[in-house]
Amino acid sequence: MSIVARCALILGLFCVAAGVRATTVAQLSFDEVVATAEFVFEGRVVAVEARETGPRSIHTFVEFQILDVLKGDYTDATIELSYLGGRVGNRQLEVSEMQLPEPGETGVYFVESLQALQLHPLVGWSQGHYLIEQDSNGRAHVQSAGHQPIRAVSIAPFAAAQTLNDDGIASGVQIQAIRDEESAMSAAGFKALVRDRVRELTP
């Protein structure tokens, strides 16, 4: 069973004018996020477009410029990922808890599958979505998808048995209680950690 099937239950795919209101996402450990991802990359969002993908379905397609590959084999300069939901003309499909990458953002993205059209392309939804921001000194640091600076990532076994918390982060990812960007984890340090976990977890 895929991680989306296990982690995301979309209830009541309805008429397109309303919305998918109920979603349940299981919390994963950071190692589960790394191990489950087929492809992990640093990228920059260059385009966002919603398109109809069926008579009652809309997906939003996000195109990224690939800046660095952290896991997987992928040689193209760009990649397009699809998210369930969006607006096309006067038709709208809303999915609760869906957090789309924004135009111009830079981040690290943990992609579950390079083939399937999914509800959400990233492992564990927001748990596979990290932002890279510049602080006032020009230092690149890493944040959660909810713009919370990350202080550290602890590596420990964890069996996913509870729903995702309000912070939307994987177990072991420690965020700043106060927005102190200067002490947040550097983007280079985060990427090095991901590469290390990929080596450790690859058979």
HELIX and SHEET records of a PDB file:
HELIX    1   1 ILE A    3  CYS A    7  1                                   5    
HELIX    2   2 PHE A   30  THR A   36  1                                   7    
HELIX    3   3 TRP A  125  GLY A  128  5                                   4    
HELIX    4   4 GLU A  181  SER A  183  5                                   3    
HELIX    5   5 ALA A  187  LEU A  201  1                                  15    
SHEET    1   A 6 THR A  78  LEU A  84  0                                        
SHEET    2   A 6 SER A  57  LYS A  71 -1                                        
SHEET    3   A 6 PHE A  39  GLY A  54 -1                                        
SHEET    4   A 6 THR A 106  VAL A 111 -1                                        
SHEET    5   A 6 HIS A 129  GLN A 134 -1                                        
SHEET    6   A 6 ALA A 140  SER A 144 -1                                        
SHEET    1   B 2 GLY A  86  VAL A  88  0                                        
SHEET    2   B 2 ARG A  91  LEU A  93 -1                                        
SHEET    1   C 2 ILE A 150  VAL A 153  0                                        
SHEET    2   C 2 VAL A 173  ILE A 175 -1                                        
END                                                                             
